[in-house]
Amino acid sequence: MAKIDPWSSQAIENYEHVFKEFGLKKFPDEMKKKLNHRFFKRNIVMAHRDYEKILKKIQEKKPFINITGIASSGKLHLGHLVDIELFLFHKQMDAKNFFTIADIDAYVSRPDNKMPSMEKAKELAINNTAHVLALGLNEKDLYVQSNYEKKYYEFAFELSKKITKNMFEAVYGHVDLGKISASLLQYADILHPQLKEFEGKMPSITGIGLDQDPHARLTRDVARRVNHEIELPSFVYFKHQSGLKQGTKMSASDPYSAIFLDDSNEDIKKKINKAFTGGRNTAEEQRKSGANPDICKVCEILTFHHPEDDFVKNTIENEKKGKTLCGDVKKMTIEFLQEMLSKHREKVEKNKTLAEKIVLG
């Protein structure tokens, strides 16, 4: 079986291969229409495990657990927004919300040159928390791994006895002690809301990038082995947003691959102007033959983040036909991102004090 490395910065290119290897389900058109969100309509969310259980709860207006999180290993970028917006989408329903600020995960799973101390992880956690508050989460939605409930840590240790070295190695392809520790906490993050001390047994949903499926598979395996009444967790899978360079996903470890939510207007302009596109060698050639928006990183940003379906569709179609040049699309994207992130940064400033209180306790 092929291995997917959830810690790699390389983009997954063969999605069909992953469907066949790991048994993921595609979203049928009927389900997409019921959910009525751009992520489903634009095929950004493109697979699931047992989402039918969650859709049933949504339609019945009954509660389910909504759990996700971010590892505070760097500053947030556009690629993080899909996960956060999916959480906010499910939060609108009758959901029990748990959003993890994973500072311990960030520390133990990264090498020392990238994460030298827990203090650094907490510093980044404060920054990340201010951003997610600015995006629409509230204090009650959040918990921080390093200062959470005692039962959570007990549960993580309990889960460690339900997984073997061979199980871990079969899924991940290696046995790294720091990453084992981080993975155990991720299993606890996803499963602990079903403990009687929290919400009790009920369906849960977690949004993850397709490269995180190893975590999902082992979480479900571990859930089958624990002695508590726990329902197998459901997952939705979204495409990882590409980096601005070819062949990489947007990653905090490569500042030139990503548009960060903290980036200034000038940073945004510089990065978008240097981004890889599907344009031709000359303007004349592009007007004649059109561009290839399928490989254009700038068109991808609009597809992921611009709220207006018609605008995105028309922009891509015009570039494909040569009616619009790549420079024009870059200019529109720069203006869109500058406006969006300027407003966001103002909200971040207002949430820094609360973020510090949440992370430091």
Summary of the structure (lengths in Angstrom):
residues: 361
radius of gyration: 20.6
end to end distance: 43.4
largest distance: 67.4
contacts: 1158
relative contact order: 0.14
helix: 56%
strand: 12%
